[in-house]
Amino acid sequence: MPAVQYGSCSYELKQGESVLDALLRNGVAVAHACKAGSCGSCLLRAVEGELPARAQAGLKDAWRARGYFLACVCQPEGDLTVAAVGNDARIAATITALDRLTHDVLRVRLVCDAPFDFRPGQYVTLFRDNALARSYSIASLPEEGVIELHVRRIPNGSMSGWLYQEACAGTPVHLQGPSGECFYAPGREDQPLLLIGTGTGLAPLYGIVRDALKSGHRGPIHLFHGAVRPAGLYLGEELAAMAAANANLTYTPSVLEADVPGPFEVGPIDGIIARRFPKLDGWRGFVCGDPALVQMLKKKLFLSGIAVRDINADAFLPSAS
Ligand SMILES: Cc1cc2nc3c(=O)[nH]c(=O)nc-3n(C[C@H](O)[C@H](O)[C@H](O)COP(=O)(O)OP(=O)(O)OC[C@H]3O[C@@H](n4cnc5c(N)ncnc54)[C@H](O)[C@@H]3O)c2cc1C
């Protein structure tokens, strides 16, 4: 069986085991979350040895060239020597503000110690320390000078619990990234845009909508934000004001259940959209949030006429044990 060398120790991999699982089994503290090759939390650097192609799939060229790889999907055929990633992948940042947007959504603002290029809608991996990292979508625009994240509180959640209870303005953290392809690409300015998010799936869309408007997008932009109950909707007044100020922007909040009527639609978000836009040929779509909903909506957008290349999605995969 191949072995993985980390620091001064070498660990033999079991049949079918990933580098991440072998390190964790031997008590090495490696940050990780989705364990599906998606969130990027377990990024490591190969110093010596052959990496399977899958372990570097989707990484930036510069990271691939430096031997960076995702430990959770790395099952090497031969011995591998690995190390932590360098400063080109992770930068120091400081939390500057924490504001509650709802009872269970926290707006986290950070500034980076060094220039950090990103597109609104991409995601960063936030490191509390070397052992705890989670990915969050970027809601801010680069010119705002801050990274804004919207973090939903998860019961017993390691990162969200820490952000709610312990982190404060001035707390130092590290950021890795940016990653992901879910952002507004300039061009085709007359194309209709459809943006759908539930819960904190609004975070990337809040960045993407403002980026599209700032880039001079002329086509209609339809933003749908869904929640289970009205208390789960957030930034509603601000988005309604943005829609009032931009003739091509429509903002539609919706909830699954409500005791009294309000400024929102009631019912499943996919049904509300299908009734309003049964045909979507030639549109561009953005879908973010709960993985099952993202999967279902991607399929529905495709069946309604949006080309696969025009469907941008980010599924907020939870951590796996
Ligand atoms: C690309 C990407 C982008 C993301 N963007 C955002 C974002 O913008 N905002 C945001 O709030 N989150 C986002 N997430 C999810 C985020 O990374 C964390 O998974 C989430 O904050 C929970 O982390 P935690 O440490 O608080 O909970 P954990 O300690 O990871 O989880 C505690 C327990 O709850 C379970 N759990 C975790 N999340 C859920 C869930 N949603 N539903 C049910 N059970 C769950 C876990 O499996 C575990 O058993 C994103 C994820 C990915 C992969």
Ligand as a Chemical Component Dictionary entry (heavy atoms), coordinates in Angstrom:
data_LIG
# 
_chem_comp.id                   LIG 
_chem_comp.type                 NON-POLYMER 
_chem_comp.pdbx_formal_charge   0 
_chem_comp.three_letter_code    LIG 
# 
loop_
_chem_comp_atom.comp_id 
_chem_comp_atom.atom_id 
_chem_comp_atom.alt_atom_id 
_chem_comp_atom.type_symbol 
_chem_comp_atom.charge 
_chem_comp_atom.model_Cartn_x 
_chem_comp_atom.model_Cartn_y 
_chem_comp_atom.model_Cartn_z 
_chem_comp_atom.pdbx_ordinal 
LIG C1  C1  C 0 -18.972 26.276 -2.068 1  
LIG C2  C2  C 0 -19.700 26.485 -0.748 2  
LIG C3  C3  C 0 -20.222 27.728 -0.434 3  
LIG C4  C4  C 0 -20.910 27.933 0.766  4  
LIG N1  N1  N 0 -21.418 29.172 1.037  5  
LIG C5  C5  C 0 -22.097 29.363 2.191  6  
LIG C6  C6  C 0 -22.645 30.669 2.490  7  
LIG O1  O1  O 0 -22.469 31.650 1.739  8  
LIG N2  N2  N 0 -23.338 30.793 3.652  9  
LIG C7  C7  C 0 -23.528 29.733 4.529  10 
LIG O2  O2  O 0 -24.190 29.928 5.564  11 
LIG N3  N3  N 0 -23.016 28.513 4.254  12 
LIG C8  C8  C 0 -22.292 28.299 3.133  13 
LIG N4  N4  N 0 -21.746 27.068 2.892  14 
LIG C9  C9  C 0 -21.837 26.024 3.936  15 
LIG C10 C10 C 0 -20.665 26.218 4.950  16 
LIG O3  O3  O 0 -19.439 25.945 4.304  17 
LIG C11 C11 C 0 -20.743 25.305 6.169  18 
LIG O4  O4  O 0 -20.974 23.976 5.763  19 
LIG C12 C12 C 0 -21.808 25.733 7.166  20 
LIG O5  O5  O 0 -21.581 27.068 7.597  21 
LIG C13 C13 C 0 -21.842 24.824 8.391  22 
LIG O6  O6  O 0 -20.583 24.840 9.004  23 
LIG P1  P1  P 0 -20.451 24.664 10.590 24 
LIG O7  O7  O 0 -18.999 24.448 10.883 25 
LIG O8  O8  O 0 -21.152 25.757 11.306 26 
LIG O9  O9  O 0 -21.260 23.341 10.873 27 
LIG P2  P2  P 0 -20.623 21.852 10.936 28 
LIG O10 O10 O 0 -19.820 21.700 12.169 29 
LIG O11 O11 O 0 -19.938 21.626 9.633  30 
LIG O12 O12 O 0 -21.914 20.965 10.969 31 
LIG C14 C14 C 0 -22.531 20.492 12.179 32 
LIG C15 C15 C 0 -23.491 19.391 11.782 33 
LIG O13 O13 O 0 -24.573 19.922 11.012 34 
LIG C16 C16 C 0 -24.609 19.315 9.723  35 
LIG N5  N5  N 0 -24.912 20.390 8.761  36 
LIG C17 C17 C 0 -24.081 21.346 8.319  37 
LIG N6  N6  N 0 -24.711 22.183 7.466  38 
LIG C18 C18 C 0 -25.977 21.730 7.379  39 
LIG C19 C19 C 0 -27.118 22.153 6.660  40 
LIG N7  N7  N 0 -27.103 23.211 5.844  41 
LIG N8  N8  N 0 -28.258 21.447 6.800  42 
LIG C20 C20 C 0 -28.312 20.383 7.609  43 
LIG N9  N9  N 0 -27.261 19.917 8.313  44 
LIG C21 C21 C 0 -26.100 20.586 8.200  45 
LIG C22 C22 C 0 -23.209 18.726 9.502  46 
LIG O14 O14 O 0 -23.207 17.645 8.577  47 
LIG C23 C23 C 0 -22.835 18.309 10.900 48 
LIG O15 O15 O 0 -23.413 17.078 11.224 49 
LIG C24 C24 C 0 -21.072 26.851 1.686  50 
LIG C25 C25 C 0 -20.536 25.586 1.371  51 
LIG C26 C26 C 0 -19.859 25.403 0.177  52 
LIG C27 C27 C 0 -19.296 24.037 -0.138 53 
# 
loop_
_chem_comp_bond.comp_id 
_chem_comp_bond.atom_id_1 
_chem_comp_bond.atom_id_2 
_chem_comp_bond.value_order 
_chem_comp_bond.pdbx_ordinal 
LIG C1  C2  SING 1  
LIG C2  C3  SING 2  
LIG C2  C26 DOUB 3  
LIG C3  C4  DOUB 4  
LIG C4  N1  SING 5  
LIG C4  C24 SING 6  
LIG N1  C5  DOUB 7  
LIG C5  C6  SING 8  
LIG C5  C8  SING 9  
LIG C6  O1  DOUB 10 
LIG C6  N2  SING 11 
LIG N2  C7  SING 12 
LIG C7  O2  DOUB 13 
LIG C7  N3  SING 14 
LIG N3  C8  DOUB 15 
LIG C8  N4  SING 16 
LIG N4  C9  SING 17 
LIG N4  C24 SING 18 
LIG C9  C10 SING 19 
LIG C10 O3  SING 20 
LIG C10 C11 SING 21 
LIG C11 O4  SING 22 
LIG C11 C12 SING 23 
LIG C12 O5  SING 24 
LIG C12 C13 SING 25 
LIG C13 O6  SING 26 
LIG O6  P1  SING 27 
LIG P1  O7  DOUB 28 
LIG P1  O8  SING 29 
LIG P1  O9  SING 30 
LIG O9  P2  SING 31 
LIG P2  O10 DOUB 32 
LIG P2  O11 SING 33 
LIG P2  O12 SING 34 
LIG O12 C14 SING 35 
LIG C14 C15 SING 36 
LIG C15 O13 SING 37 
LIG C15 C23 SING 38 
LIG O13 C16 SING 39 
LIG C16 N5  SING 40 
LIG C16 C22 SING 41 
LIG N5  C17 SING 42 
LIG N5  C21 SING 43 
LIG C17 N6  DOUB 44 
LIG N6  C18 SING 45 
LIG C18 C19 SING 46 
LIG C18 C21 DOUB 47 
LIG C19 N7  SING 48 
LIG C19 N8  DOUB 49 
LIG N8  C20 SING 50 
LIG C20 N9  DOUB 51 
LIG N9  C21 SING 52 
LIG C22 O14 SING 53 
LIG C22 C23 SING 54 
LIG C23 O15 SING 55 
LIG C24 C25 DOUB 56 
LIG C25 C26 SING 57 
LIG C26 C27 SING 58 
# 
